[in-house]
Amino acid sequence: MKRVPLVIAVSLLVALILFPTIGVVQSPQKGGVLRIAATSLQQLDPYKTAANDEINVVSLVCEPLFIIGKEGFKPVPHLATSWDRPNDNTWVFHLRKGVFFQEDGVIFKKGASREITADDVVYSVNRFMNVSTAFTLGPIKEVKALDRYTVQITTPAPSPFLVDDPNRLARVVIVPKEAIDKLGEDGFAMKPVGSGPFILKSFAPDQSAVLERNPNYWLPVYLDGVEFVVIPDPTVQTMSLTAGEIDVVPYIFNLDSMTVLAKNTKLSTLSRGGSYRGLGINVKQPPFNEFAVRDAISKAIDIDSAFAAVVAPHGERAYGQCPPWVPHGYDPSLKSVWKYDPKEAVAILNQAGFRDTNGDGILDRNGQPLKVEIKTIAGSQLRVLTILATQLRQIGIDATILQQDSAVWADDVIAGNVGVFFDFSFAGTTGFHSLFHSSAIGMTNGHMYSDKTVDSLLDQALSTTDPAKISSLWKQAQKKVMEDRAAIPLYFEWGYSVVSKKVNDFVPAWGGLHLVSLENNVWLSK
């Protein structure tokens, strides 16, 4: 059941406003089940997903060496108590002693569990490199155990983002080899086993995932359990939250609901960053494989007006893919690359052979109308895309919007079964690489974009430790992609989690949802 889902929104959120905890000042209480909304859950192999909901579930069952902290978004110890970098090409991790895999009743029965060791980290990193269908560690030369509690990772060249990027080593949760050996790849995807604060009790794809407290966890766990409830429609998610049927909506897709939600005295709004939003273009699919068509589309849409009508003040207009929290890539000067000029757009299309030959108002060439079907998932972007599609129709492009289930949309994008699509997030440190490097085609590069110059620039940036050089290389690559019109940036959307006020110490996810850590421990007020 190998599948390649994409990140829906990423994952990947960065602090603009940070409220690390909520609730009244009182002592933590044990008990209760935290109910969290999910848009889609199909499988739970932590190495074979970039979908936020699936990552959130697995992050409570399995654990990484470190997590991305709530203050400053720097890596903080978790299964690893510390790490050293003796030279630019070597990382050494020191493991926490006394951490055991869960007594899940299948792989490890009561009294039969075992301690996590360096060998488990070596196995997990190697397995990740072999089977991951969404994220990458970059080139790794060797992973080896120096002793029972020490692991060394060696890279062939400097790897500046290996630890700092939430989409690299932070994605590698430690799993027992016994589980994959006994259950197989497909079985493990239905019943993952790790060392996390919660044990997976039941999983019904696209219905729910039920977790119960791990009684032998190395930190105290206040919650009795966690239930992920699949609610595909973002509007229904917020209605269920308001009605008290769920406790957490981890990501608000309908930004226009924020005004009402923020006024609800029974709810708390938390922000930890945002996501990239754009029009992705499959540069291999006709007629979008023609630069003229892509360029004309970019000039035909008034993004400023759509952004102002739907998103503001909950975001920022984008001119590149790298958001403000990625200092080596954020480049507002790319505004000069884009131009709104519908008359010029029509002229470009006419020159490319598209004309309204039958008077139906739609441009055609060789008897074929120029159609743009934009595939998307639910969310505020529907309103933005509807405005843009209307503008495209005004100049003679037959533009429509197709809303899909998130899993279907992701599969279509990766398989290349779409010409123009709502572009996914990957708004983290190396997200631009994930979306546009040729090595990511078939994984996260749904644009099917391949350019030797861009690949070379990004490869160089990923093998230097000089921040100024990284920034220069990254921005050169980004500018080339934007000039090639492989994507049309729309805006950066601030991300919000909304939770019931009875939920205490909740931190919005970044590279995984962590309810129990050295920094926070979620509990429910009675």
HELIX and SHEET records of a PDB file:
HELIX    1   1 ASN A   52  VAL A   61  1                                  10    
HELIX    2   2 ALA A  118  VAL A  131  1                                  14    
HELIX    3   3 LEU A  169  ARG A  171  5                                   3    
HELIX    4   4 LYS A  177  MET A  190  1                                  14    
HELIX    5   5 PRO A  234  THR A  242  1                                   9    
HELIX    6   6 LEU A  255  SER A  257  5                                   3    
HELIX    7   7 MET A  258  LYS A  263  1                                   6    
HELIX    8   8 PHE A  291  ALA A  300  1                                  10    
HELIX    9   9 ILE A  303  VAL A  310  1                                   8    
HELIX   10  10 PRO A  332  VAL A  337  5                                   6    
HELIX   11  11 PRO A  342  GLN A  351  1                                  10    
HELIX   12  12 GLN A  381  GLN A  394  1                                  14    
HELIX   13  13 SER A  406  ALA A  415  1                                  10    
HELIX   14  14 GLY A  431  PHE A  436  1                                   6    
HELIX   15  15 SER A  438  ALA A  440  5                                   3    
HELIX   16  16 LYS A  452  ALA A  461  1                                  10    
HELIX   17  17 PRO A  467  GLU A  483  1                                  17    
SHEET    1   A 4 VAL A  33  ALA A  38  0                                        
SHEET    2   A 4 GLY A 225  VAL A 230  1                                        
SHEET    3   A 4 SER A 208  ARG A 213 -1                                        
SHEET    4   A 4 PHE A 198  ALA A 204 -1                                        
SHEET    1   B 2 GLU A  63  PRO A  64  0                                        
SHEET    2   B 2 VAL A 173  ILE A 174 -1                                        
SHEET    1   C 2 PHE A  66  ILE A  68  0                                        
SHEET    2   C 2 PRO A  75  PRO A  77 -1                                        
SHEET    1   D 4 ALA A  80  ASN A  87  0                                        
SHEET    2   D 4 THR A  90  LEU A  95 -1                                        
SHEET    3   D 4 THR A 150  THR A 154 -1                                        
SHEET    4   D 4 GLU A 142  ASP A 147 -1                                        
SHEET    1   E 6 VAL A 248  VAL A 249  0                                        
SHEET    2   E 6 ALA A 487  SER A 500 -1                                        
SHEET    3   E 6 LEU A 267  ILE A 281 -1                                        
SHEET    4   E 6 VAL A 420  ASP A 423 -1                                        
SHEET    5   E 6 LYS A 371  THR A 376  1                                        
SHEET    6   E 6 ASP A 398  GLN A 403  1                                        
SHEET    1   F 3 VAL A 248  VAL A 249  0                                        
SHEET    2   F 3 ALA A 487  SER A 500 -1                                        
SHEET    3   F 3 GLY A 315  ARG A 317 -1                                        
SHEET    1   G 2 ASP A 364  ARG A 365  0                                        
SHEET    2   G 2 GLN A 368  PRO A 369 -1                                        
SHEET    1   H 2 VAL A 503  ASN A 504  0                                        
SHEET    2   H 2 TRP A 523  LEU A 524 -1                                        
END                                                                             
